[in-house]
Amino acid sequence: MRASGRETYLFPSTLSHPVAMRRFFRSSAFLALLLGLLLPALLVAAPRSESLVNGTPTLTTTDGVKLFAKISGQGVPCVFVHGGPGAWSGMPEALAGPSLEDKLQMIWLDQRGSGRSQNDPAHNYSLDRLVQDLEDVRQQLGLESWVVMAHSFGGTIATEYAARYPQRVRGLVLLNCTLNLHEAMKSTLKNGLKFVQVPDKAPYLDESKPLDERFGMLMPELTAQNGWFKLQYTTEAGHQKVTEADKGNPGTGEFGGYGFSLPDYRKDFTLLTPQIQAPVLVVTGKTDYCVGPNHYKMFRFPNQQVVQMRTGHVPFVEEPEAFRKAVLSFVKKLPRRNA
């Protein structure tokens, strides 16, 4: 109810007498009433606190799915959008967290159907839903805005979120992200054939056949011949670190079984990049043959900075100091609040 409405019902009828009115306005009762009317409005108008408590908050999406998140570190709030589809945040937390958490308060979020988060009983893993999940988390944490950091496939979700909620994104950090899954698959196919032995390469390169079919033919060979390692890492040590950090993933999530089959994630997200005004840091690896070392050249963010590293697909593992310097330098220059 509006304040004028409250005045109608709260002022007693005896105050219609002029003397009584003067006495009332001088009294503490009037001050108390005035504060009672104004204080709620002032509290609503005041900016919300962005002080988060570290730990594992209870988060439930607007459609009832429980999400796992761990908050750790100090500084500017930053949500991590992991890759996959269907990976988890435990690996980047273990391997990137030490480089970031003295300056950033990281929100390590497992997407629905991934890691330690709940599978959706309705099996809704659409892009709309994953983007809404991010916004649900921001609202439940009481944040006005945050930095959004994504890795690999997570770039599709993060870029869509930045396009839909521009006032909520202080900055966007894309770590070896694909924004065009079709082009990334072509890179994997082309470069993967260099790292495996097959009797005849022609069927894999036959563009008259669907890309998905040819990609699917190569997957078993990459797995059997350790081709994934060569596509994504420059050193065996980096590969082993990620493998070890991934052992904690319960592996019960079902998003990975849906992500590649949904048309939502097959659209060309590079077409969104010109409309995103937030500052963007693009980190790319010179030997990232999984996404493609030149994939970033398709991006057209108006306010973007590109940092090329001598790494494969996981820069925070292979060049942690350079990764830290690039990210923290970028974040330091961000405006404290969006306009």
PyMOL commands that set and color helices and strands:
alter all, ss='L'
color gray80, all
select helices_A, chain A and resi 3-10+13-16+18-26+28-45+90-100+127-141+154-164+166-168+181-192+202-205+211-224+227-232+236-248+256-259+263-266+269-275+295-298+315-318+320-332
alter helices_A, ss='H'
color red, helices_A
select strands_A, chain A and resi 59-60+66-67+69-73+76-81+104-109+146-151+169-175+280-285+304-309
alter strands_A, ss='S'
color yellow, strands_A
deselect
rebuild
show_as cartoon
